[in-house]
Amino acid sequence: MPIFEYRCEDCGKSFELMRSFKEADHTALCSFCKSDKTRRMLSRFFSHNQNPSSASSSNSCSGCMGGSCSTCRH
Ligand SMILES: [Zn+2]
């Protein structure tokens, strides 16, 4: 089962949940404060598949949806 990463908008912490793809966009409760104001972040699975040399040629993060990218820090 894939691991998804979520970020809590209440306490700002990120946490990981193991769930099926079907459940990926369902609300995830924060494991720290139990808030349901959480957002799914791109999983590490995808960033590992990117070619680092081609990604560094352009300075933008193509996989980032803005605001919640921990790798390029928009
Ligand atoms: Zn929280």
N, CA, C, O and the ligand as a Tripos MOL2 file, in Angstrom:
@<TRIPOS>MOLECULE
protein
  297   295    75     0     0
PROTEIN
NO_CHARGES

@<TRIPOS>ATOM
      1 N           0.8350   -1.2010    0.0000 N.3       1 MET1
      2 CA          0.0000    0.0000    0.0000 C.3       1 MET1
      3 C           0.8750    1.2590    0.0000 C.2       1 MET1
      4 O           1.8630    1.3180    0.7330 O.2       1 MET1
      5 N           0.5350    2.2420   -0.7940 N.am      2 PRO2
      6 CA          1.3940    3.4340   -0.8710 C.3       2 PRO2
      7 C           1.2910    4.3000    0.3750 C.2       2 PRO2
      8 O           0.2880    4.2850    1.0880 O.2       2 PRO2
      9 N           2.3460    5.0480    0.6130 N.am      3 ILE3
     10 CA          2.3570    5.9740    1.7480 C.3       3 ILE3
     11 C           2.1520    7.3890    1.2280 C.2       3 ILE3
     12 O           2.8540    7.8300    0.3180 O.2       3 ILE3
     13 N           1.1970    8.0940    1.8010 N.am      4 PHE4
     14 CA          0.9250    9.4700    1.3870 C.3       4 PHE4
     15 C           1.3520   10.4170    2.5000 C.2       4 PHE4
     16 O           1.2940   10.0940    3.6870 O.2       4 PHE4
     17 N           1.7770   11.5820    2.0750 N.am      5 GLU5
     18 CA          2.2080   12.5630    3.0560 C.3       5 GLU5
     19 C           1.1780   13.6900    3.1150 C.2       5 GLU5
     20 O           0.7380   14.1980    2.0840 O.2       5 GLU5
     21 N           0.8130   14.0600    4.3020 N.am      6 TYR6
     22 CA         -0.1740   15.1190    4.5070 C.3       6 TYR6
     23 C           0.4280   16.2090    5.3780 C.2       6 TYR6
     24 O           1.3560   15.9780    6.1540 O.2       6 TYR6
     25 N          -0.1220   17.3880    5.2260 N.am      7 ARG7
     26 CA          0.3080   18.4650    6.0910 C.3       7 ARG7
     27 C          -0.9000   19.0780    6.7710 C.2       7 ARG7
     28 O          -1.9310   19.3190    6.1430 O.2       7 ARG7
     29 N          -0.7600   19.3210    8.0430 N.am      8 CYS8
     30 CA         -1.8400   19.8820    8.8300 C.3       8 CYS8
     31 C          -1.7720   21.4010    8.7660 C.2       8 CYS8
     32 O          -0.7200   21.9920    9.0100 O.2       8 CYS8
     33 N          -2.9030   22.0350    8.4350 N.am      9 GLU9
     34 CA         -2.9080   23.4910    8.3530 C.3       9 GLU9
     35 C          -3.1090   24.1230    9.7220 C.2       9 GLU9
     36 O          -2.9110   25.3270    9.8820 O.2       9 GLU9
     37 N          -3.4880   23.3470   10.6830 N.am     10 ASP10
     38 CA         -3.6590   23.8950   12.0300 C.3      10 ASP10
     39 C          -2.3410   23.9420   12.7880 C.2      10 ASP10
     40 O          -1.9940   24.9770   13.3580 O.2      10 ASP10
     41 N          -1.6090   22.8490   12.8030 N.am     11 CYS11
     42 CA         -0.3710   22.8410   13.5860 C.3      11 CYS11
     43 C           0.8600   22.8880   12.6860 C.2      11 CYS11
     44 O           1.9810   23.0100   13.1810 O.2      11 CYS11
     45 N           0.6660   22.7910   11.3640 N.am     12 GLY12
     46 CA          1.7750   22.9470   10.4280 C.3      12 GLY12
     47 C           2.6830   21.7440   10.3200 C.2      12 GLY12
     48 O           3.6860   21.7880    9.6070 O.2      12 GLY12
     49 N           2.3530   20.6800   11.0100 N.am     13 LYS13
     50 CA          3.2090   19.5010   10.9470 C.3      13 LYS13
     51 C           2.7970   18.6030    9.7890 C.2      13 LYS13
     52 O           1.6500   18.6220    9.3440 O.2      13 LYS13
     53 N           3.7300   17.8360    9.3230 N.am     14 SER14
     54 CA          3.4000   16.8830    8.2730 C.3      14 SER14
     55 C           3.4980   15.4750    8.8410 C.2      14 SER14
     56 O           4.2630   15.1940    9.7630 O.2      14 SER14
     57 N           2.7030   14.6210    8.2590 N.am     15 PHE15
     58 CA          2.6810   13.2390    8.7390 C.3      15 PHE15
     59 C           2.3800   12.3320    7.5730 C.2      15 PHE15
     60 O           1.9130   12.7750    6.5240 O.2      15 PHE15
     61 N           2.6470   11.0750    7.7650 N.am     16 GLU16
     62 CA          2.4530   10.1160    6.6810 C.3      16 GLU16
     63 C           1.3700    9.1300    7.0560 C.2      16 GLU16
     64 O           1.2220    8.7340    8.2120 O.2      16 GLU16
     65 N           0.6240    8.7500    6.0460 N.am     17 LEU17
     66 CA         -0.4090    7.7500    6.2420 C.3      17 LEU17
     67 C          -0.2870    6.6960    5.1640 C.2      17 LEU17
     68 O          -0.0280    7.0040    4.0010 O.2      17 LEU17
     69 N          -0.4730    5.4660    5.5570 N.am     18 MET18
     70 CA         -0.4920    4.3990    4.5790 C.3      18 MET18
     71 C          -1.9370    4.0800    4.2510 C.2      18 MET18
     72 O          -2.6890    3.6130    5.1070 O.2      18 MET18
     73 N          -2.3190    4.3300    3.0270 N.am     19 ARG19
     74 CA         -3.6970    4.0560    2.6240 C.3      19 ARG19
     75 C          -3.7250    3.7520    1.1340 C.2      19 ARG19
     76 O          -2.7480    3.9700    0.4180 O.2      19 ARG19
     77 N          -4.8500    3.2510    0.6920 N.am     20 SER20
     78 CA         -4.9500    2.8950   -0.7130 C.3      20 SER20
     79 C          -5.1240    4.1440   -1.5680 C.2      20 SER20
     80 O          -5.4800    5.2030   -1.0500 O.2      20 SER20
     81 N          -4.8780    4.0350   -2.8610 N.am     21 PHE21
     82 CA         -5.0400    5.1730   -3.7610 C.3      21 PHE21
     83 C          -6.4750    5.6910   -3.7250 C.2      21 PHE21
     84 O          -6.7110    6.8900   -3.8680 O.2      21 PHE21
     85 N          -7.4160    4.7980   -3.5350 N.am     22 LYS22
     86 CA         -8.8220    5.1910   -3.4820 C.3      22 LYS22
     87 C          -9.0820    6.1440   -2.3280 C.2      22 LYS22
     88 O          -9.9190    7.0410   -2.4290 O.2      22 LYS22
     89 N          -8.3620    5.9450   -1.2340 N.am     23 GLU23
     90 CA         -8.5950    6.7580   -0.0370 C.3      23 GLU23
     91 C          -7.6840    7.9780    0.0350 C.2      23 GLU23
     92 O          -7.7620    8.7580    0.9840 O.2      23 GLU23
     93 N          -6.8250    8.1440   -0.9600 N.am     24 ALA24
     94 CA         -5.7810    9.1650   -0.8680 C.3      24 ALA24
     95 C          -6.3370   10.5640   -0.6910 C.2      24 ALA24
     96 O          -5.7450   11.3750    0.0220 O.2      24 ALA24
     97 N          -7.4590   10.8630   -1.3220 N.am     25 ASP25
     98 CA         -8.0000   12.2120   -1.2500 C.3      25 ASP25
     99 C          -9.0720   12.3640   -0.1710 C.2      25 ASP25
    100 O          -9.6810   13.4240   -0.0250 O.2      25 ASP25
    101 N          -9.2880   11.2950    0.5720 N.am     26 HIS26
    102 CA        -10.2050   11.4250    1.6990 C.3      26 HIS26
    103 C          -9.5420   12.2420    2.7980 C.2      26 HIS26
    104 O          -8.3180   12.3590    2.8590 O.2      26 HIS26
    105 N         -10.3610   12.7920    3.6460 N.am     27 THR27
    106 CA         -9.8290   13.5950    4.7370 C.3      27 THR27
    107 C          -8.9610   12.7370    5.6520 C.2      27 THR27
    108 O          -9.3420   11.6410    6.0650 O.2      27 THR27
    109 N          -7.7930   13.2720    5.9490 N.am     28 ALA28
    110 CA         -6.8990   12.5800    6.8630 C.3      28 ALA28
    111 C          -6.8020   13.3900    8.1490 C.2      28 ALA28
    112 O          -6.5430   14.5930    8.1100 O.2      28 ALA28
    113 N          -7.0050   12.7430    9.2710 N.am     29 LEU29
    114 CA         -6.8870   13.4460   10.5380 C.3      29 LEU29
    115 C          -5.4160   13.6120   10.8970 C.2      29 LEU29
    116 O          -4.6210   12.6810   10.7670 O.2      29 LEU29
    117 N          -5.0710   14.8050   11.3480 N.am     30 CYS30
    118 CA         -3.7050   15.0590   11.7690 C.3      30 CYS30
    119 C          -3.3470   14.1150   12.9140 C.2      30 CYS30
    120 O          -4.1230   13.9440   13.8550 O.2      30 CYS30
    121 N          -2.1930   13.5200   12.8280 N.am     31 SER31
    122 CA         -1.8090   12.5820   13.8760 C.3      31 SER31
    123 C          -1.2820   13.3020   15.1110 C.2      31 SER31
    124 O          -1.0160   12.6750   16.1370 O.2      31 SER31
    125 N          -1.1320   14.6190   15.0100 N.am     32 PHE32
    126 CA         -0.6420   15.3730   16.1710 C.3      32 PHE32
    127 C          -1.7810   16.0540   16.9220 C.2      32 PHE32
    128 O          -1.8940   15.9280   18.1410 O.2      32 PHE32
    129 N          -2.6340   16.7860   16.1770 N.am     33 CYS33
    130 CA         -3.6780   17.5460   16.8630 C.3      33 CYS33
    131 C          -5.0750   17.0820   16.4720 C.2      33 CYS33
    132 O          -6.0640   17.6650   16.9180 O.2      33 CYS33
    133 N          -5.1710   16.0620   15.6610 N.am     34 LYS34
    134 CA         -6.4560   15.4770   15.2570 C.3      34 LYS34
    135 C          -7.3060   16.4290   14.4190 C.2      34 LYS34
    136 O          -8.5100   16.2160   14.2790 O.2      34 LYS34
    137 N          -6.7070   17.4580   13.8720 N.am     35 SER35
    138 CA         -7.4570   18.3620   13.0160 C.3      35 SER35
    139 C          -7.7460   17.6800   11.6860 C.2      35 SER35
    140 O          -6.9960   16.8150   11.2350 O.2      35 SER35
    141 N          -8.8570   18.0910   11.0660 N.am     36 ASP36
    142 CA         -9.1330   17.5360    9.7420 C.3      36 ASP36
    143 C          -8.7880   18.5360    8.6440 C.2      36 ASP36
    144 O          -9.0990   18.3040    7.4750 O.2      36 ASP36
    145 N          -8.1560   19.6340    9.0060 N.am     37 LYS37
    146 CA         -7.7050   20.5890    7.9890 C.3      37 LYS37
    147 C          -6.3350   20.1830    7.4840 C.2      37 LYS37
    148 O          -5.3260   20.8220    7.7820 O.2      37 LYS37
    149 N          -6.3240   19.1350    6.7340 N.am     38 THR38
    150 CA         -5.0470   18.6180    6.2400 C.3      38 THR38
    151 C          -5.0460   18.6070    4.7220 C.2      38 THR38
    152 O          -6.0900   18.5120    4.0770 O.2      38 THR38
    153 N          -3.8630   18.7050    4.1800 N.am     39 ARG39
    154 CA         -3.7070   18.6640    2.7380 C.3      39 ARG39
    155 C          -2.7420   17.5680    2.3670 C.2      39 ARG39
    156 O          -1.7390   17.3410    3.0430 O.2      39 ARG39
    157 N          -3.0560   16.9020    1.2970 N.am     40 ARG40
    158 CA         -2.1510   15.8640    0.8390 C.3      40 ARG40
    159 C          -0.9990   16.5040    0.0670 C.2      40 ARG40
    160 O          -1.2100   17.3590   -0.7930 O.2      40 ARG40
    161 N           0.1920   16.0860    0.3840 N.am     41 MET41
    162 CA          1.3490   16.5580   -0.3450 C.3      41 MET41
    163 C           1.7580   15.4940   -1.3470 C.2      41 MET41
    164 O           1.3390   14.3390   -1.2630 O.2      41 MET41
    165 N           2.5770   15.9030   -2.2860 N.am     42 LEU42
    166 CA          3.0690   14.9090   -3.2350 C.3      42 LEU42
    167 C           3.9210   13.8950   -2.4900 C.2      42 LEU42
    168 O           4.7490   14.2650   -1.6590 O.2      42 LEU42
    169 N           3.7240   12.6480   -2.7790 N.am     43 SER43
    170 CA          4.4540   11.6220   -2.0650 C.3      43 SER43
    171 C           5.9080   11.5710   -2.5150 C.2      43 SER43
    172 O           6.2570   12.0100   -3.6100 O.2      43 SER43
    173 N           6.7220   11.0380   -1.6610 N.am     44 ARG44
    174 CA          8.1410   10.9130   -1.9980 C.3      44 ARG44
    175 C           8.3570    9.9510   -3.1490 C.2      44 ARG44
    176 O           9.3680    9.9870   -3.8510 O.2      44 ARG44
    177 N           7.3810    9.1020   -3.3120 N.am     45 PHE45
    178 CA          7.4690    8.1310   -4.3920 C.3      45 PHE45
    179 C           7.6840    8.8240   -5.7290 C.2      45 PHE45
    180 O           8.4690    8.3610   -6.5570 O.2      45 PHE45
    181 N           6.9830    9.9370   -5.9370 N.am     46 PHE46
    182 CA          7.0930   10.6350   -7.2080 C.3      46 PHE46
    183 C           8.4130   11.3890   -7.3230 C.2      46 PHE46
    184 O           9.0320   11.3920   -8.3870 O.2      46 PHE46
    185 N           8.8490   12.0220   -6.2460 N.am     47 SER47
    186 CA         10.0710   12.8070   -6.3340 C.3      47 SER47
    187 C          11.2780   11.9090   -6.5410 C.2      47 SER47
    188 O          12.2700   12.3280   -7.1390 O.2      47 SER47
    189 N          11.2040   10.6960   -6.0590 N.am     48 HIS48
    190 CA         12.3210    9.7730   -6.2710 C.3      48 HIS48
    191 C          12.4260    9.3650   -7.7370 C.2      48 HIS48
    192 O          13.4930    8.9920   -8.2230 O.2      48 HIS48
    193 N          11.2970    9.4450   -8.4220 N.am     49 ASN49
    194 CA         11.3110    9.0270   -9.8250 C.3      49 ASN49
    195 C          11.7880   10.1260  -10.7620 C.2      49 ASN49
    196 O          12.0390    9.8760  -11.9400 O.2      49 ASN49
    197 N          11.9130   11.3310  -10.2480 N.am     50 GLN50
    198 CA         12.3620   12.4240  -11.1050 C.3      50 GLN50
    199 C          13.8650   12.3500  -11.2950 C.2      50 GLN50
    200 O          14.6130   11.9560  -10.4010 O.2      50 GLN50
    201 N          14.2680   12.7330  -12.4580 N.am     51 ASN51
    202 CA         15.6900   12.7540  -12.7440 C.3      51 ASN51
    203 C          16.2920   14.0480  -12.1930 C.2      51 ASN51
    204 O          15.9220   15.1320  -12.6450 O.2      51 ASN51
    205 N          17.1980   13.9600  -11.2420 N.am     52 PRO52
    206 CA         17.7180   15.1680  -10.6040 C.3      52 PRO52
    207 C          18.4570   16.0920  -11.5730 C.2      52 PRO52
    208 O          18.4090   17.3120  -11.4190 O.2      52 PRO52
    209 N          19.1290   15.5320  -12.5550 N.am     53 SER53
    210 CA         19.9070   16.3850  -13.4520 C.3      53 SER53
    211 C          18.9960   17.1940  -14.3720 C.2      53 SER53
    212 O          19.2970   18.3470  -14.6800 O.2      53 SER53
    213 N          17.8900   16.6040  -14.8120 N.am     54 SER54
    214 CA         16.9840   17.3410  -15.6760 C.3      54 SER54
    215 C          16.1690   18.3420  -14.8650 C.2      54 SER54
    216 O          15.7690   19.3850  -15.3820 O.2      54 SER54
    217 N          15.9240   18.0280  -13.5980 N.am     55 ALA55
    218 CA         15.1390   18.9300  -12.7660 C.3      55 ALA55
    219 C          15.9310   20.1870  -12.4300 C.2      55 ALA55
    220 O          15.3500   21.2560  -12.2460 O.2      55 ALA55
    221 N          17.2620   20.0640  -12.3490 N.am     56 SER56
    222 CA         18.0520   21.2110  -11.9420 C.3      56 SER56
    223 C          18.3220   22.1610  -13.1060 C.2      56 SER56
    224 O          18.7670   23.2890  -12.8930 O.2      56 SER56
    225 N          18.0550   21.7130  -14.3430 N.am     57 SER57
    226 CA         18.2950   22.5910  -15.4790 C.3      57 SER57
    227 C          17.3230   23.7680  -15.4650 C.2      57 SER57
    228 O          17.7090   24.8950  -15.7760 O.2      57 SER57
    229 N          16.0760   23.5140  -15.1100 N.am     58 SER58
    230 CA         15.1620   24.6190  -14.8730 C.3      58 SER58
    231 C          15.0130   24.7660  -13.3720 C.2      58 SER58
    232 O          14.9930   23.7730  -12.6450 O.2      58 SER58
    233 N          14.9100   25.9720  -12.9160 N.am     59 ASN59
    234 CA         14.9350   26.1910  -11.4750 C.3      59 ASN59
    235 C          13.5810   26.0170  -10.8170 C.2      59 ASN59
    236 O          13.4570   26.1730   -9.6030 O.2      59 ASN59
    237 N          12.5590   25.6940  -11.6080 N.am     60 SER60
    238 CA         11.2420   25.5590  -11.0210 C.3      60 SER60
    239 C          10.9460   24.1090  -10.6970 C.2      60 SER60
    240 O          11.4840   23.1830  -11.3040 O.2      60 SER60
    241 N          10.0940   23.9510   -9.7440 N.am     61 CYS61
    242 CA          9.7130   22.6170   -9.3100 C.3      61 CYS61
    243 C           8.4250   22.2300  -10.0300 C.2      61 CYS61
    244 O           7.3540   22.7460   -9.7110 O.2      61 CYS61
    245 N           8.5250   21.3310  -10.9880 N.am     62 SER62
    246 CA          7.3650   21.0240  -11.8150 C.3      62 SER62
    247 C           6.3330   20.1970  -11.0680 C.2      62 SER62
    248 O           5.1570   20.2060  -11.4310 O.2      62 SER62
    249 N           6.7470   19.4920  -10.0450 N.am     63 GLY63
    250 CA          5.8040   18.6430   -9.3330 C.3      63 GLY63
    251 C           5.1000   19.3600   -8.1980 C.2      63 GLY63
    252 O           4.2450   18.7890   -7.5220 O.2      63 GLY63
    253 N           5.4680   20.6220   -7.9960 N.am     64 CYS64
    254 CA          4.9620   21.3490   -6.8360 C.3      64 CYS64
    255 C           3.6790   22.0880   -7.1830 C.2      64 CYS64
    256 O           3.5930   22.7240   -8.2340 O.2      64 CYS64
    257 N           2.6890   22.0100   -6.3140 N.am     65 MET65
    258 CA          1.4450   22.7190   -6.5530 C.3      65 MET65
    259 C           1.4230   24.0530   -5.8200 C.2      65 MET65
    260 O           0.3820   24.7050   -5.7450 O.2      65 MET65
    261 N           2.5420   24.4500   -5.2920 N.am     66 GLY66
    262 CA          2.6470   25.7690   -4.6770 C.3      66 GLY66
    263 C           2.2560   25.7960   -3.2180 C.2      66 GLY66
    264 O           1.1820   25.3270   -2.8410 O.2      66 GLY66
    265 N           3.1210   26.3400   -2.4130 N.am     67 GLY67
    266 CA          2.7730   26.5490   -1.0270 C.3      67 GLY67
    267 C           3.0390   25.3910   -0.1020 C.2      67 GLY67
    268 O           3.2450   25.5830    1.0970 O.2      67 GLY67
    269 N           3.0370   24.1900   -0.6450 N.am     68 SER68
    270 CA          3.1900   23.0600    0.2440 C.3      68 SER68
    271 C           4.3290   22.1410   -0.1690 C.2      68 SER68
    272 O           4.3680   20.9650    0.1940 O.2      68 SER68
    273 N           5.2400   22.6950   -0.9230 N.am     69 CYS69
    274 CA          6.3390   21.8530   -1.4000 C.3      69 CYS69
    275 C           7.5100   21.9460   -0.4430 C.2      69 CYS69
    276 O           8.0460   23.0350   -0.2340 O.2      69 CYS69
    277 N           7.9120   20.8560    0.1300 N.am     70 SER70
    278 CA          8.9830   20.8920    1.1180 C.3      70 SER70
    279 C          10.3580   20.8410    0.4770 C.2      70 SER70
    280 O          11.3630   21.0890    1.1410 O.2      70 SER70
    281 N          10.4100   20.5210   -0.8040 N.am     71 THR71
    282 CA         11.7180   20.3870   -1.4260 C.3      71 THR71
    283 C          12.2040   21.6840   -2.0560 C.2      71 THR71
    284 O          13.3940   21.9900   -1.9860 O.2      71 THR71
    285 N          11.2970   22.4640   -2.6790 N.am     72 CYS72
    286 CA         11.7510   23.6750   -3.3420 C.3      72 CYS72
    287 C          11.4180   24.9280   -2.5550 C.2      72 CYS72
    288 O          11.8720   26.0140   -2.9170 O.2      72 CYS72
    289 N          10.6320   24.8090   -1.4820 N.am     73 ARG73
    290 CA         10.3330   25.9100   -0.5560 C.3      73 ARG73
    291 C           9.8390   27.1630   -1.2430 C.2      73 ARG73
    292 O          10.4780   28.2120   -1.1550 O.2      73 ARG73
    293 N           8.7340   27.0740   -1.9120 N.am     74 HIS74
    294 CA          8.1500   28.2510   -2.5290 C.3      74 HIS74
    295 C           7.7170   29.2470   -1.4590 C.2      74 HIS74
    296 O           7.1970   30.3150   -1.7830 O.2      74 HIS74
    297 ZN         -2.1940   19.1690   13.2980 Zn       75 ZN75
@<TRIPOS>BOND
     1     1     2 1
     2     2     3 1
     3     3     4 2
     4     3     5 am
     5     5     6 1
     6     6     7 1
     7     7     8 2
     8     7     9 am
     9     9    10 1
    10    10    11 1
    11    11    12 2
    12    11    13 am
    13    13    14 1
    14    14    15 1
    15    15    16 2
    16    15    17 am
    17    17    18 1
    18    18    19 1
    19    19    20 2
    20    19    21 am
    21    21    22 1
    22    22    23 1
    23    23    24 2
    24    23    25 am
    25    25    26 1
    26    26    27 1
    27    27    28 2
    28    27    29 am
    29    29    30 1
    30    30    31 1
    31    31    32 2
    32    31    33 am
    33    33    34 1
    34    34    35 1
    35    35    36 2
    36    35    37 am
    37    37    38 1
    38    38    39 1
    39    39    40 2
    40    39    41 am
    41    41    42 1
    42    42    43 1
    43    43    44 2
    44    43    45 am
    45    45    46 1
    46    46    47 1
    47    47    48 2
    48    47    49 am
    49    49    50 1
    50    50    51 1
    51    51    52 2
    52    51    53 am
    53    53    54 1
    54    54    55 1
    55    55    56 2
    56    55    57 am
    57    57    58 1
    58    58    59 1
    59    59    60 2
    60    59    61 am
    61    61    62 1
    62    62    63 1
    63    63    64 2
    64    63    65 am
    65    65    66 1
    66    66    67 1
    67    67    68 2
    68    67    69 am
    69    69    70 1
    70    70    71 1
    71    71    72 2
    72    71    73 am
    73    73    74 1
    74    74    75 1
    75    75    76 2
    76    75    77 am
    77    77    78 1
    78    78    79 1
    79    79    80 2
    80    79    81 am
    81    81    82 1
    82    82    83 1
    83    83    84 2
    84    83    85 am
    85    85    86 1
    86    86    87 1
    87    87    88 2
    88    87    89 am
    89    89    90 1
    90    90    91 1
    91    91    92 2
    92    91    93 am
    93    93    94 1
    94    94    95 1
    95    95    96 2
    96    95    97 am
    97    97    98 1
    98    98    99 1
    99    99   100 2
   100    99   101 am
   101   101   102 1
   102   102   103 1
   103   103   104 2
   104   103   105 am
   105   105   106 1
   106   106   107 1
   107   107   108 2
   108   107   109 am
   109   109   110 1
   110   110   111 1
   111   111   112 2
   112   111   113 am
   113   113   114 1
   114   114   115 1
   115   115   116 2
   116   115   117 am
   117   117   118 1
   118   118   119 1
   119   119   120 2
   120   119   121 am
   121   121   122 1
   122   122   123 1
   123   123   124 2
   124   123   125 am
   125   125   126 1
   126   126   127 1
   127   127   128 2
   128   127   129 am
   129   129   130 1
   130   130   131 1
   131   131   132 2
   132   131   133 am
   133   133   134 1
   134   134   135 1
   135   135   136 2
   136   135   137 am
   137   137   138 1
   138   138   139 1
   139   139   140 2
   140   139   141 am
   141   141   142 1
   142   142   143 1
   143   143   144 2
   144   143   145 am
   145   145   146 1
   146   146   147 1
   147   147   148 2
   148   147   149 am
   149   149   150 1
   150   150   151 1
   151   151   152 2
   152   151   153 am
   153   153   154 1
   154   154   155 1
   155   155   156 2
   156   155   157 am
   157   157   158 1
   158   158   159 1
   159   159   160 2
   160   159   161 am
   161   161   162 1
   162   162   163 1
   163   163   164 2
   164   163   165 am
   165   165   166 1
   166   166   167 1
   167   167   168 2
   168   167   169 am
   169   169   170 1
   170   170   171 1
   171   171   172 2
   172   171   173 am
   173   173   174 1
   174   174   175 1
   175   175   176 2
   176   175   177 am
   177   177   178 1
   178   178   179 1
   179   179   180 2
   180   179   181 am
   181   181   182 1
   182   182   183 1
   183   183   184 2
   184   183   185 am
   185   185   186 1
   186   186   187 1
   187   187   188 2
   188   187   189 am
   189   189   190 1
   190   190   191 1
   191   191   192 2
   192   191   193 am
   193   193   194 1
   194   194   195 1
   195   195   196 2
   196   195   197 am
   197   197   198 1
   198   198   199 1
   199   199   200 2
   200   199   201 am
   201   201   202 1
   202   202   203 1
   203   203   204 2
   204   203   205 am
   205   205   206 1
   206   206   207 1
   207   207   208 2
   208   207   209 am
   209   209   210 1
   210   210   211 1
   211   211   212 2
   212   211   213 am
   213   213   214 1
   214   214   215 1
   215   215   216 2
   216   215   217 am
   217   217   218 1
   218   218   219 1
   219   219   220 2
   220   219   221 am
   221   221   222 1
   222   222   223 1
   223   223   224 2
   224   223   225 am
   225   225   226 1
   226   226   227 1
   227   227   228 2
   228   227   229 am
   229   229   230 1
   230   230   231 1
   231   231   232 2
   232   231   233 am
   233   233   234 1
   234   234   235 1
   235   235   236 2
   236   235   237 am
   237   237   238 1
   238   238   239 1
   239   239   240 2
   240   239   241 am
   241   241   242 1
   242   242   243 1
   243   243   244 2
   244   243   245 am
   245   245   246 1
   246   246   247 1
   247   247   248 2
   248   247   249 am
   249   249   250 1
   250   250   251 1
   251   251   252 2
   252   251   253 am
   253   253   254 1
   254   254   255 1
   255   255   256 2
   256   255   257 am
   257   257   258 1
   258   258   259 1
   259   259   260 2
   260   259   261 am
   261   261   262 1
   262   262   263 1
   263   263   264 2
   264   263   265 am
   265   265   266 1
   266   266   267 1
   267   267   268 2
   268   267   269 am
   269   269   270 1
   270   270   271 1
   271   271   272 2
   272   271   273 am
   273   273   274 1
   274   274   275 1
   275   275   276 2
   276   275   277 am
   277   277   278 1
   278   278   279 1
   279   279   280 2
   280   279   281 am
   281   281   282 1
   282   282   283 1
   283   283   284 2
   284   283   285 am
   285   285   286 1
   286   286   287 1
   287   287   288 2
   288   287   289 am
   289   289   290 1
   290   290   291 1
   291   291   292 2
   292   291   293 am
   293   293   294 1
   294   294   295 1
   295   295   296 2
@<TRIPOS>SUBSTRUCTURE
     1 MET1         2 RESIDUE 1 A MET
     2 PRO2         6 RESIDUE 1 A PRO
     3 ILE3        10 RESIDUE 1 A ILE
     4 PHE4        14 RESIDUE 1 A PHE
     5 GLU5        18 RESIDUE 1 A GLU
     6 TYR6        22 RESIDUE 1 A TYR
     7 ARG7        26 RESIDUE 1 A ARG
     8 CYS8        30 RESIDUE 1 A CYS
     9 GLU9        34 RESIDUE 1 A GLU
    10 ASP10       38 RESIDUE 1 A ASP
    11 CYS11       42 RESIDUE 1 A CYS
    12 GLY12       46 RESIDUE 1 A GLY
    13 LYS13       50 RESIDUE 1 A LYS
    14 SER14       54 RESIDUE 1 A SER
    15 PHE15       58 RESIDUE 1 A PHE
    16 GLU16       62 RESIDUE 1 A GLU
    17 LEU17       66 RESIDUE 1 A LEU
    18 MET18       70 RESIDUE 1 A MET
    19 ARG19       74 RESIDUE 1 A ARG
    20 SER20       78 RESIDUE 1 A SER
    21 PHE21       82 RESIDUE 1 A PHE
    22 LYS22       86 RESIDUE 1 A LYS
    23 GLU23       90 RESIDUE 1 A GLU
    24 ALA24       94 RESIDUE 1 A ALA
    25 ASP25       98 RESIDUE 1 A ASP
    26 HIS26      102 RESIDUE 1 A HIS
    27 THR27      106 RESIDUE 1 A THR
    28 ALA28      110 RESIDUE 1 A ALA
    29 LEU29      114 RESIDUE 1 A LEU
    30 CYS30      118 RESIDUE 1 A CYS
    31 SER31      122 RESIDUE 1 A SER
    32 PHE32      126 RESIDUE 1 A PHE
    33 CYS33      130 RESIDUE 1 A CYS
    34 LYS34      134 RESIDUE 1 A LYS
    35 SER35      138 RESIDUE 1 A SER
    36 ASP36      142 RESIDUE 1 A ASP
    37 LYS37      146 RESIDUE 1 A LYS
    38 THR38      150 RESIDUE 1 A THR
    39 ARG39      154 RESIDUE 1 A ARG
    40 ARG40      158 RESIDUE 1 A ARG
    41 MET41      162 RESIDUE 1 A MET
    42 LEU42      166 RESIDUE 1 A LEU
    43 SER43      170 RESIDUE 1 A SER
    44 ARG44      174 RESIDUE 1 A ARG
    45 PHE45      178 RESIDUE 1 A PHE
    46 PHE46      182 RESIDUE 1 A PHE
    47 SER47      186 RESIDUE 1 A SER
    48 HIS48      190 RESIDUE 1 A HIS
    49 ASN49      194 RESIDUE 1 A ASN
    50 GLN50      198 RESIDUE 1 A GLN
    51 ASN51      202 RESIDUE 1 A ASN
    52 PRO52      206 RESIDUE 1 A PRO
    53 SER53      210 RESIDUE 1 A SER
    54 SER54      214 RESIDUE 1 A SER
    55 ALA55      218 RESIDUE 1 A ALA
    56 SER56      222 RESIDUE 1 A SER
    57 SER57      226 RESIDUE 1 A SER
    58 SER58      230 RESIDUE 1 A SER
    59 ASN59      234 RESIDUE 1 A ASN
    60 SER60      238 RESIDUE 1 A SER
    61 CYS61      242 RESIDUE 1 A CYS
    62 SER62      246 RESIDUE 1 A SER
    63 GLY63      250 RESIDUE 1 A GLY
    64 CYS64      254 RESIDUE 1 A CYS
    65 MET65      258 RESIDUE 1 A MET
    66 GLY66      262 RESIDUE 1 A GLY
    67 GLY67      266 RESIDUE 1 A GLY
    68 SER68      270 RESIDUE 1 A SER
    69 CYS69      274 RESIDUE 1 A CYS
    70 SER70      278 RESIDUE 1 A SER
    71 THR71      282 RESIDUE 1 A THR
    72 CYS72      286 RESIDUE 1 A CYS
    73 ARG73      290 RESIDUE 1 A ARG
    74 HIS74      294 RESIDUE 1 A HIS
    75 ZN75       297 GROUP 0 **** ****
